[in-house]
Amino acid sequence: MLKDFKAFIMRGNVVDMAVGIIIGAAFGAIITSLVANVIMPPIGLALGKVDFANLLIVLKQGSPVGPYDSLAAAQTAGAVTINYGTFINTIISFIIVAAVVFFLIVRPIAKMNERQKAKLAAAAPAAPTTKECPFCGTQIPVKATRCPNCTSQLTK
């Protein structure tokens, strides 16, 4: 049983999938940092010095009672909040990841597949349009039922 498990784990597609998940998680962390630290600060500044990570709605006050200047302050006070600013950051992160995957993975693979299909279509031999008469050896159309040269009746 251990031998079978080792064979399963060492199969190429399992290892490839594991590497993809690890790289994907690391890429996700990079994108999260990009959104939180590079993209959102200028957007927040343009919208009147808004820090999207600290946008929240207080459902239940904590101790001490708000208003809270930041999400961390609300969480420290034990307030129950809806953190819609964090949700906005997450949506922007998702859109960036989706765009990167689409433009750097999906489209190039689709174009490569199109080229492969075109290459295969060009390399595929065309269906024959003529055949040889078994009686006189001349080339005649495939659909012919009688040879125009020797007038022999042809069987399909």
Helices and strands as residue ranges (DSSP letters): H 2-9, H 12-34, I 35-39, H 40-46, G 52-54, E 57-60, H 71-77, E 80-82, H 84-101, I 102-106, H 107-123, E 130-132, E 139-141
